[in-house]
Amino acid sequence: MAMGSLFPLHPISTAAGAAASDRLLFLPPLPTPDLAEPSAGIDVGNRKLLRDLSTFGIGGACSFFIEAIRPAHLISAARLARSRSLPLLILGRGSNCLFSDRGFDGLVVLNRSSIDETVEVVGPGRVRVGSGYPFNRLGVRTAVEGWGGLEFAGGIPGTVGGAAFMNAGANGQETAEVVESVEVVNREGEVRVLGKEDLRFGYRWSSLQEMDDLAAILTVTFRLRPAPTARNRQREFLER
Ligand SMILES: Cc1cc2nc3c(=O)[nH]c(=O)nc-3n(C[C@H](O)[C@H](O)[C@H](O)COP(=O)(O)OP(=O)(O)OC[C@H]3O[C@@H](n4cnc5c(N)ncnc54)[C@H](O)[C@@H]3O)c2cc1C
């Protein structure tokens, strides 16, 4: 796996009160208040192991855990985290995260969803996609349907949200080239739409990474171009 400068990782190490040498078996006790709220529309579990959620297979437990199936669940999670003053972490495929063995003393939301209903065609070549949707599946679907711009995505094992967050790219293409806008929810639970110009994309970077009040990316709208040979081009990329 080619990591390092090509795909800058997001190290996440925020557990409070644990010595650097702590290992999984010696986790400090974490608070376990009952957070489940019917109004949130989501089930909250406790102490999920982060190593099970990331490609590296490393990481201690989080205090609270939610699985988001639809963008609306992310809004509920943001509001729940706010109402309980919990640190919040949104995780896609975990293919660009490195967790500490000390874990995360807060709420982790696993945002992986293969629900095709979260992909909505909003115009010719324009598609609005839930952030938990697999980026590689989106790349293949759009290429098969003759739309160009996301051919490179066919080989990237992340989610749509993760790709926008870090401007994923490969084979001379990058996410920024085809993003039209991104819908986000902030830590107050308020939803707004950011245009491409607000995102100030750079190499494996977007302004989302420094947005202090960002809770979660909800959807990404892409603008693609007609490309009858997109699938062939994608196959060539995948064979490299
Ligand atoms: C085998 C392999 C091949 C790879 N090839 C490439 C490649 O060719 N090109 C490339 O650019 N990268 C590549 N990567 C890196 C990785 O797949 C990409 O960076 C991908 O975009 C990460 O998406 P993810 O959903 O896994 O994000 P995660 O690893 O889950 O999260 C990464 C960061 O994004 C944040 N985030 C994710 N989703 C959201 C959301 N909805 N709202 C707010 N924040 C969010 C997380 O909090 C975290 O800080 C590769 C990784 C692997 C393991």
The ligand as an SDF file (V2000), in Angstrom:
LIG
                    3D

 53 58  0  0  0  0  0  0  0  0999 V2000
   -5.1960    0.2880   -0.8290 C   0  0  0  0  0  0  0  0  0  0  0  0
   -5.4180    1.7730   -0.7760 C   0  0  0  0  0  0  0  0  0  0  0  0
   -5.3050    2.5080   -1.9440 C   0  0  0  0  0  0  0  0  0  0  0  0
   -5.4860    3.8850   -1.9370 C   0  0  0  0  0  0  0  0  0  0  0  0
   -5.3670    4.5810   -3.0930 N   0  0  0  0  0  0  0  0  0  0  0  0
   -5.5370    5.9200   -3.0790 C   0  0  0  0  0  0  0  0  0  0  0  0
   -5.3770    6.6840   -4.2950 C   0  0  0  0  0  0  0  0  0  0  0  0
   -5.0820    6.1580   -5.3740 O   0  0  0  0  0  0  0  0  0  0  0  0
   -5.5620    8.0330   -4.2220 N   0  0  0  0  0  0  0  0  0  0  0  0
   -5.8970    8.6580   -3.0530 C   0  0  0  0  0  0  0  0  0  0  0  0
   -6.0810    9.8770   -3.0540 O   0  0  0  0  0  0  0  0  0  0  0  0
   -6.0410    7.9640   -1.8990 N   0  0  0  0  0  0  0  0  0  0  0  0
   -5.8680    6.6250   -1.8860 C   0  0  0  0  0  0  0  0  0  0  0  0
   -5.9940    5.9180   -0.7090 N   0  0  0  0  0  0  0  0  0  0  0  0
   -6.3180    6.6180    0.5300 C   0  0  0  0  0  0  0  0  0  0  0  0
   -7.8420    6.6360    0.8550 C   0  0  0  0  0  0  0  0  0  0  0  0
   -8.5250    5.5600    0.2560 O   0  0  0  0  0  0  0  0  0  0  0  0
   -8.4730    7.9410    0.3930 C   0  0  0  0  0  0  0  0  0  0  0  0
   -7.8770    9.0140    1.0820 O   0  0  0  0  0  0  0  0  0  0  0  0
   -9.9870    7.9810    0.6600 C   0  0  0  0  0  0  0  0  0  0  0  0
  -10.5020    9.1510    0.0410 O   0  0  0  0  0  0  0  0  0  0  0  0
  -10.3280    8.0120    2.1510 C   0  0  0  0  0  0  0  0  0  0  0  0
  -11.7310    7.8240    2.2710 O   0  0  0  0  0  0  0  0  0  0  0  0
  -12.3620    7.1190    3.5590 P   0  0  0  0  0  0  0  0  0  0  0  0
  -13.8290    7.1420    3.4000 O   0  0  0  0  0  0  0  0  0  0  0  0
  -11.7200    5.8020    3.8070 O   0  0  0  0  0  0  0  0  0  0  0  0
  -11.9110    8.1450    4.6870 O   0  0  0  0  0  0  0  0  0  0  0  0
  -11.5120    7.7850    6.1920 P   0  0  0  0  0  0  0  0  0  0  0  0
  -10.1620    7.1520    6.2070 O   0  0  0  0  0  0  0  0  0  0  0  0
  -12.6090    7.0790    6.8560 O   0  0  0  0  0  0  0  0  0  0  0  0
  -11.4020    9.2650    6.7970 O   0  0  0  0  0  0  0  0  0  0  0  0
  -10.3350   10.1270    6.3970 C   0  0  0  0  0  0  0  0  0  0  0  0
  -10.5960   11.5260    6.9690 C   0  0  0  0  0  0  0  0  0  0  0  0
  -11.7730   12.0570    6.3500 O   0  0  0  0  0  0  0  0  0  0  0  0
  -12.7280   12.4040    7.3400 C   0  0  0  0  0  0  0  0  0  0  0  0
  -14.0580   12.0860    6.7930 N   0  0  0  0  0  0  0  0  0  0  0  0
  -14.4180   10.9760    6.0910 C   0  0  0  0  0  0  0  0  0  0  0  0
  -15.7180   11.0320    5.7610 N   0  0  0  0  0  0  0  0  0  0  0  0
  -16.2060   12.1950    6.2750 C   0  0  0  0  0  0  0  0  0  0  0  0
  -17.4930   12.8150    6.2900 C   0  0  0  0  0  0  0  0  0  0  0  0
  -18.5740   12.2670    5.7010 N   0  0  0  0  0  0  0  0  0  0  0  0
  -17.6180   14.0040    6.9250 N   0  0  0  0  0  0  0  0  0  0  0  0
  -16.5430   14.5960    7.5210 C   0  0  0  0  0  0  0  0  0  0  0  0
  -15.3090   14.0610    7.5480 N   0  0  0  0  0  0  0  0  0  0  0  0
  -15.1420   12.8740    6.9270 C   0  0  0  0  0  0  0  0  0  0  0  0
  -12.3980   11.5450    8.5530 C   0  0  0  0  0  0  0  0  0  0  0  0
  -12.8840   12.1280    9.7540 O   0  0  0  0  0  0  0  0  0  0  0  0
  -10.8800   11.5070    8.4800 C   0  0  0  0  0  0  0  0  0  0  0  0
  -10.3230   12.6790    9.0480 O   0  0  0  0  0  0  0  0  0  0  0  0
   -5.7990    4.5410   -0.7130 C   0  0  0  0  0  0  0  0  0  0  0  0
   -5.9260    3.7990    0.4730 C   0  0  0  0  0  0  0  0  0  0  0  0
   -5.7400    2.4290    0.4390 C   0  0  0  0  0  0  0  0  0  0  0  0
   -5.8830    1.6590    1.7230 C   0  0  0  0  0  0  0  0  0  0  0  0
  1  2  1  0
  2  3  1  0
  2 52  2  0
  3  4  2  0
  4  5  1  0
  4 50  1  0
  5  6  2  0
  6  7  1  0
  6 13  1  0
  7  8  2  0
  7  9  1  0
  9 10  1  0
 10 11  2  0
 10 12  1  0
 12 13  2  0
 13 14  1  0
 14 15  1  0
 14 50  1  0
 15 16  1  0
 16 17  1  0
 16 18  1  0
 18 19  1  0
 18 20  1  0
 20 21  1  0
 20 22  1  0
 22 23  1  0
 23 24  1  0
 24 25  2  0
 24 26  1  0
 24 27  1  0
 27 28  1  0
 28 29  2  0
 28 30  1  0
 28 31  1  0
 31 32  1  0
 32 33  1  0
 33 34  1  0
 33 48  1  0
 34 35  1  0
 35 36  1  0
 35 46  1  0
 36 37  1  0
 36 45  1  0
 37 38  2  0
 38 39  1  0
 39 40  1  0
 39 45  2  0
 40 41  1  0
 40 42  2  0
 42 43  1  0
 43 44  2  0
 44 45  1  0
 46 47  1  0
 46 48  1  0
 48 49  1  0
 50 51  2  0
 51 52  1  0
 52 53  1  0
M  END
$$$$
